[in-house]
Amino acid sequence: MLLIECPYCGERPEPEFTYGGQAHLARPRDPAATSDEEWTAFLYRRANTRGVHAERWRHVHGCGRFFNALRDTTSDQFLATYRIGEPPPGAPR
């Protein structure tokens, strides 16, 4: 069974979590001034990288909180998890 480290609750089995999409996406600052193309890019276009990918997850059957994770999409291995608002591990501060 795949185990995921919740930064709030500790290590738990994967069925307790749900995938929340790509991490570190910034909502447009002025929605009224945002073009249709910019909204489309924000809502639908995502990086689909092979290898290490920053993702958002939610511990649904635990604390209920969102957190970020670095996961290798080729092996499905979680390399690190960290709280929302924190930089990814190894990123310059």
N, CA, C and O atoms as a CHARMM CRD file, in Angstrom:
* protein
*
  372
    1    1 MET  N      0.84300  -1.18100   0.00000 PROA 1      0.00000
    2    1 MET  CA     0.00000   0.00000   0.00000 PROA 1      0.00000
    3    1 MET  C      0.88900   1.24700   0.00000 PROA 1      0.00000
    4    1 MET  O      1.90900   1.29400   0.68900 PROA 1      0.00000
    5    2 LEU  N      0.49600   2.23600  -0.76800 PROA 2      0.00000
    6    2 LEU  CA     1.21600   3.50300  -0.84600 PROA 2      0.00000
    7    2 LEU  C      0.93800   4.31400   0.41100 PROA 2      0.00000
    8    2 LEU  O     -0.21800   4.48800   0.79900 PROA 2      0.00000
    9    3 LEU  N      1.98100   4.80500   1.03900 PROA 3      0.00000
   10    3 LEU  CA     1.85900   5.64200   2.23000 PROA 3      0.00000
   11    3 LEU  C      2.25500   7.06500   1.87800 PROA 3      0.00000
   12    3 LEU  O      3.23900   7.28700   1.17300 PROA 3      0.00000
   13    4 ILE  N      1.48400   8.03000   2.37200 PROA 4      0.00000
   14    4 ILE  CA     1.74200   9.44600   2.13200 PROA 4      0.00000
   15    4 ILE  C      1.95300  10.12400   3.47200 PROA 4      0.00000
   16    4 ILE  O      1.20500   9.88100   4.42000 PROA 4      0.00000
   17    5 GLU  N      2.96200  10.96900   3.55500 PROA 5      0.00000
   18    5 GLU  CA     3.28400  11.69300   4.78400 PROA 5      0.00000
   19    5 GLU  C      2.49500  13.00900   4.80900 PROA 5      0.00000
   20    5 GLU  O      2.84600  13.95300   4.10200 PROA 5      0.00000
   21    6 CYS  N      1.44100  13.07400   5.61300 PROA 6      0.00000
   22    6 CYS  CA     0.71100  14.32900   5.80800 PROA 6      0.00000
   23    6 CYS  C      1.56800  15.20700   6.72000 PROA 6      0.00000
   24    6 CYS  O      1.97900  14.74900   7.78600 PROA 6      0.00000
   25    7 PRO  N      1.85200  16.45900   6.33200 PROA 7      0.00000
   26    7 PRO  CA     2.68900  17.31100   7.18600 PROA 7      0.00000
   27    7 PRO  C      2.02000  17.67400   8.51100 PROA 7      0.00000
   28    7 PRO  O      2.67800  18.20400   9.40600 PROA 7      0.00000
   29    8 TYR  N      0.74100  17.40000   8.64800 PROA 8      0.00000
   30    8 TYR  CA     0.00600  17.70400   9.87800 PROA 8      0.00000
   31    8 TYR  C     -0.23500  16.46200  10.73600 PROA 8      0.00000
   32    8 TYR  O     -0.20400  16.55100  11.96400 PROA 8      0.00000
   33    9 CYS  N     -0.47500  15.29600  10.10600 PROA 9      0.00000
   34    9 CYS  CA    -0.87900  14.07900  10.82700 PROA 9      0.00000
   35    9 CYS  C      0.15100  12.96000  10.80700 PROA 9      0.00000
   36    9 CYS  O      0.04900  12.01400  11.58800 PROA 9      0.00000
   37   10 GLY  N      1.13800  13.05300   9.92900 PROA 10     0.00000
   38   10 GLY  CA     2.10400  11.97100   9.79900 PROA 10     0.00000
   39   10 GLY  C      1.74400  11.02800   8.66800 PROA 10     0.00000
   40   10 GLY  O      0.88700  11.33100   7.83700 PROA 10     0.00000
   41   11 GLU  N      2.40200   9.88800   8.64300 PROA 11     0.00000
   42   11 GLU  CA     2.24300   8.93300   7.55900 PROA 11     0.00000
   43   11 GLU  C      0.90400   8.20100   7.64700 PROA 11     0.00000
   44   11 GLU  O      0.52700   7.68200   8.69800 PROA 11     0.00000
   45   12 ARG  N      0.19200   8.17300   6.51000 PROA 12     0.00000
   46   12 ARG  CA    -1.12300   7.53700   6.43000 PROA 12     0.00000
   47   12 ARG  C     -1.26200   6.81900   5.09200 PROA 12     0.00000
   48   12 ARG  O     -0.52400   7.12500   4.15600 PROA 12     0.00000
   49   13 PRO  N     -2.20800   5.85400   4.97700 PROA 13     0.00000
   50   13 PRO  CA    -2.41300   5.15000   3.70800 PROA 13     0.00000
   51   13 PRO  C     -3.05700   6.05300   2.64700 PROA 13     0.00000
   52   13 PRO  O     -3.84600   6.94600   2.95200 PROA 13     0.00000
   53   14 GLU  N     -2.69500   5.78800   1.42700 PROA 14     0.00000
   54   14 GLU  CA    -3.12600   6.61200   0.28200 PROA 14     0.00000
   55   14 GLU  C     -4.64300   6.76900   0.13900 PROA 14     0.00000
   56   14 GLU  O     -5.06800   7.84200  -0.28900 PROA 14     0.00000
   57   15 PRO  N     -5.50000   5.78000   0.46400 PROA 15     0.00000
   58   15 PRO  CA    -6.94100   5.98700   0.31000 PROA 15     0.00000
   59   15 PRO  C     -7.52100   7.13000   1.16800 PROA 15     0.00000
   60   15 PRO  O     -8.65000   7.55600   0.93000 PROA 15     0.00000
   61   16 GLU  N     -6.77500   7.62400   2.14900 PROA 16     0.00000
   62   16 GLU  CA    -7.24500   8.74400   2.97200 PROA 16     0.00000
   63   16 GLU  C     -7.10600  10.08900   2.26400 PROA 16     0.00000
   64   16 GLU  O     -7.59100  11.10000   2.77300 PROA 16     0.00000
   65   17 PHE  N     -6.45100  10.12300   1.09200 PROA 17     0.00000
   66   17 PHE  CA    -6.11400  11.37900   0.42400 PROA 17     0.00000
   67   17 PHE  C     -6.79900  11.51000  -0.92900 PROA 17     0.00000
   68   17 PHE  O     -7.18000  10.51600  -1.54700 PROA 17     0.00000
   69   18 THR  N     -6.94700  12.74700  -1.37800 PROA 18     0.00000
   70   18 THR  CA    -7.39500  13.01700  -2.74300 PROA 18     0.00000
   71   18 THR  C     -6.42300  13.99300  -3.39500 PROA 18     0.00000
   72   18 THR  O     -5.86100  14.87500  -2.74500 PROA 18     0.00000
   73   19 TYR  N     -6.24600  13.80700  -4.68400 PROA 19     0.00000
   74   19 TYR  CA    -5.37700  14.66000  -5.48700 PROA 19     0.00000
   75   19 TYR  C     -6.07100  15.99100  -5.73400 PROA 19     0.00000
   76   19 TYR  O     -7.26200  16.02000  -6.04600 PROA 19     0.00000
   77   20 GLY  N     -5.34100  17.09000  -5.59700 PROA 20     0.00000
   78   20 GLY  CA    -5.93600  18.41000  -5.76000 PROA 20     0.00000
   79   20 GLY  C     -5.38800  19.21700  -6.91500 PROA 20     0.00000
   80   20 GLY  O     -5.69300  20.40400  -7.02800 PROA 20     0.00000
   81   21 GLY  N     -4.58500  18.61000  -7.78300 PROA 21     0.00000
   82   21 GLY  CA    -4.06800  19.31300  -8.94600 PROA 21     0.00000
   83   21 GLY  C     -2.64800  19.81200  -8.76200 PROA 21     0.00000
   84   21 GLY  O     -1.98200  19.52300  -7.76800 PROA 21     0.00000
   85   22 GLN  N     -2.21200  20.56600  -9.74600 PROA 22     0.00000
   86   22 GLN  CA    -0.86300  21.12700  -9.75000 PROA 22     0.00000
   87   22 GLN  C     -0.72400  22.17000  -8.64400 PROA 22     0.00000
   88   22 GLN  O     -1.63400  22.96700  -8.41600 PROA 22     0.00000
   89   23 ALA  N      0.39500  22.16100  -7.97300 PROA 23     0.00000
   90   23 ALA  CA     0.65000  23.11100  -6.87400 PROA 23     0.00000
   91   23 ALA  C      1.24000  24.41700  -7.41600 PROA 23     0.00000
   92   23 ALA  O      1.73200  24.47400  -8.54300 PROA 23     0.00000
   93   24 HSD  N      1.17800  25.43700  -6.60500 PROA 24     0.00000
   94   24 HSD  CA     1.82600  26.73700  -6.83700 PROA 24     0.00000
   95   24 HSD  C      1.26600  27.49800  -8.03800 PROA 24     0.00000
   96   24 HSD  O      2.01800  28.15200  -8.76100 PROA 24     0.00000
   97   25 LEU  N     -0.03500  27.41800  -8.25300 PROA 25     0.00000
   98   25 LEU  CA    -0.67200  28.20400  -9.30700 PROA 25     0.00000
   99   25 LEU  C     -1.20300  29.49300  -8.69000 PROA 25     0.00000
  100   25 LEU  O     -1.87100  29.46400  -7.65600 PROA 25     0.00000
  101   26 ALA  N     -0.90400  30.61500  -9.32300 PROA 26     0.00000
  102   26 ALA  CA    -1.34500  31.90800  -8.80000 PROA 26     0.00000
  103   26 ALA  C     -2.57900  32.38700  -9.55700 PROA 26     0.00000
  104   26 ALA  O     -2.56900  32.47600 -10.78500 PROA 26     0.00000
  105   27 ARG  N     -3.63700  32.69200  -8.82000 PROA 27     0.00000
  106   27 ARG  CA    -4.85700  33.22700  -9.41500 PROA 27     0.00000
  107   27 ARG  C     -4.56000  34.62100  -9.96600 PROA 27     0.00000
  108   27 ARG  O     -3.80000  35.36800  -9.34900 PROA 27     0.00000
  109   28 PRO  N     -5.13900  34.99000 -11.10900 PROA 28     0.00000
  110   28 PRO  CA    -4.91200  36.34000 -11.65300 PROA 28     0.00000
  111   28 PRO  C     -5.28300  37.41900 -10.62900 PROA 28     0.00000
  112   28 PRO  O     -6.30700  37.31200  -9.95500 PROA 28     0.00000
  113   29 ARG  N     -4.45400  38.44800 -10.51500 PROA 29     0.00000
  114   29 ARG  CA    -4.66500  39.49400  -9.51100 PROA 29     0.00000
  115   29 ARG  C     -5.91400  40.33100  -9.76700 PROA 29     0.00000
  116   29 ARG  O     -6.61000  40.71800  -8.82800 PROA 29     0.00000
  117   30 ASP  N     -6.19500  40.60700 -11.03000 PROA 30     0.00000
  118   30 ASP  CA    -7.36100  41.42800 -11.37700 PROA 30     0.00000
  119   30 ASP  C     -8.25500  40.63200 -12.33200 PROA 30     0.00000
  120   30 ASP  O     -8.09300  40.73200 -13.54800 PROA 30     0.00000
  121   31 PRO  N     -9.19400  39.84300 -11.79900 PROA 31     0.00000
  122   31 PRO  CA   -10.02500  38.99900 -12.66900 PROA 31     0.00000
  123   31 PRO  C    -10.79500  39.77500 -13.73500 PROA 31     0.00000
  124   31 PRO  O    -10.98300  39.27700 -14.84500 PROA 31     0.00000
  125   32 ALA  N    -11.23900  40.98100 -13.41100 PROA 32     0.00000
  126   32 ALA  CA   -12.01800  41.76700 -14.37500 PROA 32     0.00000
  127   32 ALA  C    -11.18100  42.16900 -15.58600 PROA 32     0.00000
  128   32 ALA  O    -11.72300  42.35600 -16.67500 PROA 32     0.00000
  129   33 ALA  N     -9.88000  42.30300 -15.40900 PROA 33     0.00000
  130   33 ALA  CA    -9.00400  42.72500 -16.49600 PROA 33     0.00000
  131   33 ALA  C     -8.34500  41.53500 -17.20000 PROA 33     0.00000
  132   33 ALA  O     -7.53200  41.72200 -18.10400 PROA 33     0.00000
  133   34 THR  N     -8.68800  40.33700 -16.79400 PROA 34     0.00000
  134   34 THR  CA    -8.07400  39.12900 -17.35600 PROA 34     0.00000
  135   34 THR  C     -8.80200  38.72100 -18.62700 PROA 34     0.00000
  136   34 THR  O    -10.03100  38.63900 -18.65300 PROA 34     0.00000
  137   35 SER  N     -8.04000  38.46700 -19.66900 PROA 35     0.00000
  138   35 SER  CA    -8.63900  38.07500 -20.94800 PROA 35     0.00000
  139   35 SER  C     -9.15300  36.63000 -20.88100 PROA 35     0.00000
  140   35 SER  O     -8.79600  35.87300 -19.97800 PROA 35     0.00000
  141   36 ASP  N     -9.98500  36.27100 -21.84300 PROA 36     0.00000
  142   36 ASP  CA   -10.49600  34.90500 -21.91600 PROA 36     0.00000
  143   36 ASP  C     -9.35800  33.89800 -22.07000 PROA 36     0.00000
  144   36 ASP  O     -9.40600  32.81300 -21.48900 PROA 36     0.00000
  145   37 GLU  N     -8.34600  34.24900 -22.84400 PROA 37     0.00000
  146   37 GLU  CA    -7.21100  33.35600 -23.04500 PROA 37     0.00000
  147   37 GLU  C     -6.43900  33.15300 -21.74100 PROA 37     0.00000
  148   37 GLU  O     -6.00300  32.03900 -21.45100 PROA 37     0.00000
  149   38 GLU  N     -6.26600  34.21700 -20.95400 PROA 38     0.00000
  150   38 GLU  CA    -5.56800  34.10900 -19.67400 PROA 38     0.00000
  151   38 GLU  C     -6.36800  33.25900 -18.68700 PROA 38     0.00000
  152   38 GLU  O     -5.79400  32.45300 -17.95400 PROA 38     0.00000
  153   39 TRP  N     -7.70800  33.43900 -18.66600 PROA 39     0.00000
  154   39 TRP  CA    -8.54400  32.61500 -17.78300 PROA 39     0.00000
  155   39 TRP  C     -8.47900  31.15100 -18.19400 PROA 39     0.00000
  156   39 TRP  O     -8.39500  30.26600 -17.34300 PROA 39     0.00000
  157   40 THR  N     -8.51700  30.89800 -19.49200 PROA 40     0.00000
  158   40 THR  CA    -8.41700  29.52800 -19.98800 PROA 40     0.00000
  159   40 THR  C     -7.11300  28.89900 -19.54300 PROA 40     0.00000
  160   40 THR  O     -7.09300  27.75700 -19.08400 PROA 40     0.00000
  161   41 ALA  N     -6.01900  29.64200 -19.67700 PROA 41     0.00000
  162   41 ALA  CA    -4.71500  29.12600 -19.25300 PROA 41     0.00000
  163   41 ALA  C     -4.70800  28.84100 -17.75900 PROA 41     0.00000
  164   41 ALA  O     -4.19400  27.80500 -17.33600 PROA 41     0.00000
  165   42 PHE  N     -5.27000  29.74200 -16.94400 PROA 42     0.00000
  166   42 PHE  CA    -5.28900  29.53600 -15.49700 PROA 42     0.00000
  167   42 PHE  C     -6.14300  28.33500 -15.09900 PROA 42     0.00000
  168   42 PHE  O     -5.74500  27.55100 -14.23800 PROA 42     0.00000
  169   43 LEU  N     -7.29800  28.18800 -15.71200 PROA 43     0.00000
  170   43 LEU  CA    -8.23400  27.14000 -15.32400 PROA 43     0.00000
  171   43 LEU  C     -7.89300  25.75500 -15.85600 PROA 43     0.00000
  172   43 LEU  O     -8.13100  24.75700 -15.17500 PROA 43     0.00000
  173   44 TYR  N     -7.33600  25.67900 -17.06600 PROA 44     0.00000
  174   44 TYR  CA    -7.23000  24.38400 -17.72500 PROA 44     0.00000
  175   44 TYR  C     -5.83200  23.92700 -18.10500 PROA 44     0.00000
  176   44 TYR  O     -5.59200  22.72200 -18.18700 PROA 44     0.00000
  177   45 ARG  N     -4.92600  24.82200 -18.33300 PROA 45     0.00000
  178   45 ARG  CA    -3.59900  24.41100 -18.80100 PROA 45     0.00000
  179   45 ARG  C     -2.70100  24.08900 -17.61900 PROA 45     0.00000
  180   45 ARG  O     -2.50400  24.90700 -16.72100 PROA 45     0.00000
  181   46 ARG  N     -2.17100  22.89700 -17.64000 PROA 46     0.00000
  182   46 ARG  CA    -1.31400  22.42700 -16.56500 PROA 46     0.00000
  183   46 ARG  C     -0.06600  21.77300 -17.13600 PROA 46     0.00000
  184   46 ARG  O     -0.07400  21.21800 -18.23500 PROA 46     0.00000
  185   47 ALA  N      0.99700  21.85600 -16.36300 PROA 47     0.00000
  186   47 ALA  CA     2.21400  21.14500 -16.73800 PROA 47     0.00000
  187   47 ALA  C      1.95400  19.65600 -16.54600 PROA 47     0.00000
  188   47 ALA  O      1.40200  19.24300 -15.52700 PROA 47     0.00000
  189   48 ASN  N      2.34500  18.87500 -17.50300 PROA 48     0.00000
  190   48 ASN  CA     2.18500  17.42800 -17.40900 PROA 48     0.00000
  191   48 ASN  C      3.57200  16.81600 -17.55700 PROA 48     0.00000
  192   48 ASN  O      3.85900  16.08200 -18.50200 PROA 48     0.00000
  193   49 THR  N      4.41100  17.14400 -16.59600 PROA 49     0.00000
  194   49 THR  CA     5.80700  16.76700 -16.68700 PROA 49     0.00000
  195   49 THR  C      6.03100  15.30400 -16.32100 PROA 49     0.00000
  196   49 THR  O      5.30100  14.71200 -15.52600 PROA 49     0.00000
  197   50 ARG  N      7.03500  14.77000 -16.91300 PROA 50     0.00000
  198   50 ARG  CA     7.47800  13.42700 -16.55200 PROA 50     0.00000
  199   50 ARG  C      8.61900  13.61500 -15.57300 PROA 50     0.00000
  200   50 ARG  O      9.59200  14.30800 -15.86900 PROA 50     0.00000
  201   51 GLY  N      8.50200  13.00100 -14.41200 PROA 51     0.00000
  202   51 GLY  CA     9.52600  13.16200 -13.38600 PROA 51     0.00000
  203   51 GLY  C      8.93200  13.84500 -12.16600 PROA 51     0.00000
  204   51 GLY  O      7.76800  13.62900 -11.83100 PROA 51     0.00000
  205   52 VAL  N      9.73100  14.66500 -11.50600 PROA 52     0.00000
  206   52 VAL  CA     9.30200  15.30700 -10.26500 PROA 52     0.00000
  207   52 VAL  C      8.31000  16.42200 -10.57000 PROA 52     0.00000
  208   52 VAL  O      8.55500  17.27600 -11.42300 PROA 52     0.00000
  209   53 HSD  N      7.19300  16.40000  -9.86400 PROA 53     0.00000
  210   53 HSD  CA     6.08700  17.32400 -10.10800 PROA 53     0.00000
  211   53 HSD  C      5.54700  17.81500  -8.76300 PROA 53     0.00000
  212   53 HSD  O      5.35200  17.01800  -7.84500 PROA 53     0.00000
  213   54 ALA  N      5.30300  19.13000  -8.64200 PROA 54     0.00000
  214   54 ALA  CA     4.70900  19.69500  -7.41700 PROA 54     0.00000
  215   54 ALA  C      3.18900  19.59900  -7.53100 PROA 54     0.00000
  216   54 ALA  O      2.59300  20.09900  -8.48600 PROA 54     0.00000
  217   55 GLU  N      2.57000  18.94500  -6.53800 PROA 55     0.00000
  218   55 GLU  CA     1.13100  18.70400  -6.56000 PROA 55     0.00000
  219   55 GLU  C      0.49600  19.14500  -5.24400 PROA 55     0.00000
  220   55 GLU  O      1.15900  19.26800  -4.21400 PROA 55     0.00000
  221   56 ARG  N     -0.80500  19.37800  -5.31900 PROA 56     0.00000
  222   56 ARG  CA    -1.57600  19.68100  -4.11400 PROA 56     0.00000
  223   56 ARG  C     -2.41800  18.45100  -3.78000 PROA 56     0.00000
  224   56 ARG  O     -3.03000  17.84700  -4.66100 PROA 56     0.00000
  225   57 TRP  N     -2.43900  18.08900  -2.49700 PROA 57     0.00000
  226   57 TRP  CA    -3.21000  16.95800  -2.01500 PROA 57     0.00000
  227   57 TRP  C     -4.03800  17.38900  -0.81900 PROA 57     0.00000
  228   57 TRP  O     -3.73100  18.38700  -0.16700 PROA 57     0.00000
  229   58 ARG  N     -5.09500  16.62800  -0.53400 PROA 58     0.00000
  230   58 ARG  CA    -5.93500  16.90300   0.63600 PROA 58     0.00000
  231   58 ARG  C     -6.09900  15.61900   1.44200 PROA 58     0.00000
  232   58 ARG  O     -6.38900  14.55600   0.89300 PROA 58     0.00000
  233   59 HSD  N     -5.90900  15.73600   2.74200 PROA 59     0.00000
  234   59 HSD  CA    -6.07300  14.59400   3.64900 PROA 59     0.00000
  235   59 HSD  C     -7.54600  14.54200   4.06400 PROA 59     0.00000
  236   59 HSD  O     -7.90900  14.96500   5.16200 PROA 59     0.00000
  237   60 VAL  N     -8.37000  14.02600   3.18400 PROA 60     0.00000
  238   60 VAL  CA    -9.82600  14.03200   3.34200 PROA 60     0.00000
  239   60 VAL  C    -10.27900  13.26400   4.57800 PROA 60     0.00000
  240   60 VAL  O    -11.10100  13.75700   5.35000 PROA 60     0.00000
  241   61 HSD  N     -9.74900  12.06500   4.76800 PROA 61     0.00000
  242   61 HSD  CA   -10.18400  11.22100   5.88300 PROA 61     0.00000
  243   61 HSD  C     -9.22800  11.33200   7.06700 PROA 61     0.00000
  244   61 HSD  O     -8.95200  10.35400   7.76100 PROA 61     0.00000
  245   62 GLY  N     -8.74500  12.52200   7.27500 PROA 62     0.00000
  246   62 GLY  CA    -7.84800  12.81000   8.39700 PROA 62     0.00000
  247   62 GLY  C     -8.12300  14.22800   8.86000 PROA 62     0.00000
  248   62 GLY  O     -9.22900  14.53400   9.30500 PROA 62     0.00000
  249   63 CYS  N     -7.13200  15.08900   8.76000 PROA 63     0.00000
  250   63 CYS  CA    -7.26600  16.47000   9.23000 PROA 63     0.00000
  251   63 CYS  C     -8.08900  17.34100   8.28200 PROA 63     0.00000
  252   63 CYS  O     -8.54600  18.41400   8.67500 PROA 63     0.00000
  253   64 GLY  N     -8.28500  16.89200   7.03200 PROA 64     0.00000
  254   64 GLY  CA    -9.05700  17.66400   6.06000 PROA 64     0.00000
  255   64 GLY  C     -8.28900  18.79500   5.41000 PROA 64     0.00000
  256   64 GLY  O     -8.86300  19.55700   4.63200 PROA 64     0.00000
  257   65 ARG  N     -7.01400  18.92400   5.70500 PROA 65     0.00000
  258   65 ARG  CA    -6.22600  20.04300   5.20200 PROA 65     0.00000
  259   65 ARG  C     -5.54100  19.72100   3.87100 PROA 65     0.00000
  260   65 ARG  O     -5.24000  18.56900   3.55900 PROA 65     0.00000
  261   66 PHE  N     -5.30800  20.79100   3.10100 PROA 66     0.00000
  262   66 PHE  CA    -4.52400  20.69000   1.88100 PROA 66     0.00000
  263   66 PHE  C     -3.05300  20.82100   2.22900 PROA 66     0.00000
  264   66 PHE  O     -2.68500  21.47700   3.20300 PROA 66     0.00000
  265   67 PHE  N     -2.21200  20.18400   1.41400 PROA 67     0.00000
  266   67 PHE  CA    -0.76900  20.33700   1.53200 PROA 67     0.00000
  267   67 PHE  C     -0.17200  20.08500   0.15100 PROA 67     0.00000
  268   67 PHE  O     -0.85300  19.60600  -0.75500 PROA 67     0.00000
  269   68 ASN  N      1.09200  20.41100   0.00600 PROA 68     0.00000
  270   68 ASN  CA     1.79500  20.20700  -1.25800 PROA 68     0.00000
  271   68 ASN  C      2.71900  19.01000  -1.14300 PROA 68     0.00000
  272   68 ASN  O      3.16800  18.65100  -0.05400 PROA 68     0.00000
  273   69 ALA  N      2.99200  18.40200  -2.28100 PROA 69     0.00000
  274   69 ALA  CA     3.89000  17.24900  -2.31900 PROA 69     0.00000
  275   69 ALA  C      4.73000  17.30400  -3.58100 PROA 69     0.00000
  276   69 ALA  O      4.27900  17.77300  -4.62600 PROA 69     0.00000
  277   70 LEU  N      5.94500  16.82200  -3.47100 PROA 70     0.00000
  278   70 LEU  CA     6.78300  16.58400  -4.64100 PROA 70     0.00000
  279   70 LEU  C      6.70400  15.08200  -4.90200 PROA 70     0.00000
  280   70 LEU  O      7.05400  14.26800  -4.04800 PROA 70     0.00000
  281   71 ARG  N      6.23600  14.73600  -6.10100 PROA 71     0.00000
  282   71 ARG  CA     6.04100  13.32400  -6.44600 PROA 71     0.00000
  283   71 ARG  C      6.68400  13.05200  -7.79400 PROA 71     0.00000
  284   71 ARG  O      6.55300  13.84700  -8.72400 PROA 71     0.00000
  285   72 ASP  N      7.37000  11.94300  -7.89500 PROA 72     0.00000
  286   72 ASP  CA     7.96500  11.51500  -9.15300 PROA 72     0.00000
  287   72 ASP  C      6.89100  10.75300  -9.92800 PROA 72     0.00000
  288   72 ASP  O      6.46400   9.67700  -9.50800 PROA 72     0.00000
  289   73 THR  N      6.46300  11.30400 -11.04400 PROA 73     0.00000
  290   73 THR  CA     5.36800  10.70100 -11.80400 PROA 73     0.00000
  291   73 THR  C      5.78200   9.41700 -12.52000 PROA 73     0.00000
  292   73 THR  O      4.91900   8.64700 -12.94400 PROA 73     0.00000
  293   74 THR  N      7.07500   9.17400 -12.66200 PROA 74     0.00000
  294   74 THR  CA     7.50200   7.94400 -13.32300 PROA 74     0.00000
  295   74 THR  C      7.48300   6.74700 -12.37800 PROA 74     0.00000
  296   74 THR  O      7.29100   5.61500 -12.81900 PROA 74     0.00000
  297   75 SER  N      7.68000   6.98400 -11.08800 PROA 75     0.00000
  298   75 SER  CA     7.70100   5.88600 -10.11700 PROA 75     0.00000
  299   75 SER  C      6.55200   5.95800  -9.11300 PROA 75     0.00000
  300   75 SER  O      6.35500   5.02900  -8.33000 PROA 75     0.00000
  301   76 ASP  N      5.79200   7.05700  -9.13200 PROA 76     0.00000
  302   76 ASP  CA     4.70200   7.31700  -8.18700 PROA 76     0.00000
  303   76 ASP  C      5.21100   7.43100  -6.74600 PROA 76     0.00000
  304   76 ASP  O      4.45900   7.20800  -5.79800 PROA 76     0.00000
  305   77 GLN  N      6.47900   7.77400  -6.59100 PROA 77     0.00000
  306   77 GLN  CA     7.08700   7.90800  -5.27000 PROA 77     0.00000
  307   77 GLN  C      6.97100   9.35100  -4.78300 PROA 77     0.00000
  308   77 GLN  O      7.28700  10.28600  -5.51900 PROA 77     0.00000
  309   78 PHE  N      6.51900   9.53000  -3.54300 PROA 78     0.00000
  310   78 PHE  CA     6.46600  10.83800  -2.91800 PROA 78     0.00000
  311   78 PHE  C      7.84800  11.15100  -2.35600 PROA 78     0.00000
  312   78 PHE  O      8.36300  10.40600  -1.52300 PROA 78     0.00000
  313   79 LEU  N      8.45000  12.25000  -2.80800 PROA 79     0.00000
  314   79 LEU  CA     9.78800  12.62900  -2.37400 PROA 79     0.00000
  315   79 LEU  C      9.75000  13.52800  -1.15100 PROA 79     0.00000
  316   79 LEU  O     10.64600  13.47000  -0.30900 PROA 79     0.00000
  317   80 ALA  N      8.71500  14.36400  -1.04600 PROA 80     0.00000
  318   80 ALA  CA     8.58000  15.27900   0.08800 PROA 80     0.00000
  319   80 ALA  C      7.16100  15.80900   0.14100 PROA 80     0.00000
  320   80 ALA  O      6.48800  15.90600  -0.88500 PROA 80     0.00000
  321   81 THR  N      6.70600  16.15100   1.33600 PROA 81     0.00000
  322   81 THR  CA     5.44200  16.85600   1.51400 PROA 81     0.00000
  323   81 THR  C      5.72000  18.08700   2.36000 PROA 81     0.00000
  324   81 THR  O      6.62800  18.08900   3.19100 PROA 81     0.00000
  325   82 TYR  N      4.93100  19.13600   2.14300 PROA 82     0.00000
  326   82 TYR  CA     5.14100  20.38600   2.87300 PROA 82     0.00000
  327   82 TYR  C      3.83800  21.16900   2.90600 PROA 82     0.00000
  328   82 TYR  O      2.95800  20.97700   2.06800 PROA 82     0.00000
  329   83 ARG  N      3.73300  22.04700   3.88000 PROA 83     0.00000
  330   83 ARG  CA     2.50000  22.80500   4.09400 PROA 83     0.00000
  331   83 ARG  C      2.28100  23.86400   3.01600 PROA 83     0.00000
  332   83 ARG  O      3.22900  24.37000   2.41500 PROA 83     0.00000
  333   84 ILE  N      1.00900  24.18300   2.78600 PROA 84     0.00000
  334   84 ILE  CA     0.64800  25.24500   1.85400 PROA 84     0.00000
  335   84 ILE  C      1.30500  26.54500   2.34500 PROA 84     0.00000
  336   84 ILE  O      1.28500  26.84300   3.53900 PROA 84     0.00000
  337   85 GLY  N      1.87500  27.30200   1.42900 PROA 85     0.00000
  338   85 GLY  CA     2.52900  28.56000   1.78400 PROA 85     0.00000
  339   85 GLY  C      4.02400  28.42000   1.99400 PROA 85     0.00000
  340   85 GLY  O      4.74700  29.41600   1.98900 PROA 85     0.00000
  341   86 GLU  N      4.49800  27.18700   2.17900 PROA 86     0.00000
  342   86 GLU  CA     5.93200  26.95200   2.31700 PROA 86     0.00000
  343   86 GLU  C      6.53400  26.69500   0.93600 PROA 86     0.00000
  344   86 GLU  O      5.85600  26.16500   0.05600 PROA 86     0.00000
  345   87 PRO  N      7.80000  27.06500   0.73900 PROA 87     0.00000
  346   87 PRO  CA     8.43600  26.73800  -0.55400 PROA 87     0.00000
  347   87 PRO  C      8.73400  25.24700  -0.62200 PROA 87     0.00000
  348   87 PRO  O      8.84300  24.58800   0.41200 PROA 87     0.00000
  349   88 PRO  N      8.86700  24.71300  -1.82400 PROA 88     0.00000
  350   88 PRO  CA     9.22800  23.30000  -1.94600 PROA 88     0.00000
  351   88 PRO  C     10.59000  23.03800  -1.30400 PROA 88     0.00000
  352   88 PRO  O     11.46300  23.90400  -1.34900 PROA 88     0.00000
  353   89 PRO  N     10.78300  21.89300  -0.72600 PROA 89     0.00000
  354   89 PRO  CA    12.09300  21.56900  -0.14500 PROA 89     0.00000
  355   89 PRO  C     13.18800  21.68400  -1.20200 PROA 89     0.00000
  356   89 PRO  O     13.04200  21.18300  -2.31700 PROA 89     0.00000
  357   90 GLY  N     14.27000  22.34000  -0.84600 PROA 90     0.00000
  358   90 GLY  CA    15.38300  22.52800  -1.75400 PROA 90     0.00000
  359   90 GLY  C     15.27800  23.76600  -2.61400 PROA 90     0.00000
  360   90 GLY  O     16.23100  24.09900  -3.31800 PROA 90     0.00000
  361   91 ALA  N     14.14500  24.46700  -2.58400 PROA 91     0.00000
  362   91 ALA  CA    13.98000  25.69700  -3.36900 PROA 91     0.00000
  363   91 ALA  C     14.63500  26.86200  -2.64200 PROA 91     0.00000
  364   91 ALA  O     14.63200  26.89400  -1.41200 PROA 91     0.00000
  365   92 PRO  N     15.19700  27.82000  -3.37600 PROA 92     0.00000
  366   92 PRO  CA    15.76700  28.99200  -2.70100 PROA 92     0.00000
  367   92 PRO  C     14.67600  29.79500  -2.00400 PROA 92     0.00000
  368   92 PRO  O     13.57000  29.94200  -2.52400 PROA 92     0.00000
  369   93 ARG  N     14.98900  30.29900  -0.85400 PROA 93     0.00000
  370   93 ARG  CA    13.99400  31.04500  -0.05800 PROA 93     0.00000
  371   93 ARG  C     14.02400  32.50800  -0.37700 PROA 93     0.00000
  372   93 ARG  O     13.25800  33.28100   0.19800 PROA 93     0.00000
